[in-house]
Amino acid sequence: MAWDGLLEAQWVKPFEKQTGCKVKKTFADSSNQMAALMRQTGKDQEDLVSASGDIARMLIARRLVTALNVELVPAWQDFGATFKSMPTDTVHGVHYGVPLHWTPDVLLVNTRQVKPEPISWGAIYDRRHAGKITVPNNPMQIADAALYLMRAKPALGIKDPYELTKAQFNAAVGLLAKQKALVERYWNYPADEVSDFKNGRVTLGVAWPWQTLTLQAAKVPVADGVPQEGITGWTDTWMLAVKAKHPNCAYRWLQYVSTPEVQAQIAVSYGAAPVNTKACPLMNRLQRGSCAGLHANAPSTYTDRIRFWRTPLPACGNGSKARCIALAEWQTAWARLSAGR
């Protein structure tokens, strides 16, 4: 089970030819749908699922996926240090996923229309940009708001944007409720944001490097950056279903898609940075400048600063006895916020 774009013929067919394994595709349109499918039939009918960080820990907690032996994936040794033991898919040192790629959530601006270029996420909550703001249509925007409030309102005591008490959660949702009147569009697909920047409908928003590269190639004057509060980001991680019927082929797939050659193909095609550090030069052969453009050559000092998506769970971390707001309530709150947009 995967996101559309992760099972293209150019790398699936060679895998089938090399291994004799057959790839049967099931696609999901959203993390919510992917999680629902895994709960309903996926744990019995799927072998692998390409979960994003917002649902990975939930799949683990509900025992829909099982632990992996990363020693059976030779290319693991070439993964960037940040991606070898991520809180996204690693619990008490046990690995439940093999990361595929990653993307930071950056602040994208039209450099002609927005001057000076913002240095804070406060720009996307500023009335001066009313009607010119766009953000992803995703509950993880609550984490972005919490990340901003960590610095803007330290009295809230937010330490982790994915572990929010009721008061902290309400503050983040309240900020987003005020932002709603300023937002031109909550974008569902990266191409939507590209279109809006091209036609001048928006001038700043939350984006991925793919949008930046696409707009710059079209000569649209944009630049992206990391605001002073830091950034969030996401990974897609291959996880093994708890009742996988074809574990041998599943491991062959994990081995195959982790190699630098295949990582480079997927990166250039999908528009996300590979986790295998040896993929960069191969990416540039396929598309000039794609390695730097997608931040694939970023040092660990960059990736370590990214607060990668993690499933909000009711148990706060770090040994705290406080109760945090779980993913289902994040989804409900976001559905109310984004309604009518």
Secondary structure, DSSP 4 states (H G I P E B T S, - for coil): -EETTSS-HHHHHHHHHHH-------EESSHHHHHHHIIIIIHHH-SEEEEEHHHHHHHHHTTSEE---GGG-GGGGGB-GGGSS-TTTEETTEE--EEEEEEE-EEEEETTTSSSPPSSGGGGG-GGGTTSEEEESSTTHHHHHHHHHHHH-GGG----TTS--HHHHHHHHHHHHHHGGGEEEEESSHHHHHHHHHTTS-SEEEE-HHHHHHHHHTT--EEEE--TT-EEEEEEEEEEETT-S-HHHHHHHHHHHTSHHHHHHHHHHHT-EESBGGGHHHHHHHSTTHHHHTTTT--HHHHTTEEE-----SB-STT---B---HHHHHHHHHHHHTT-
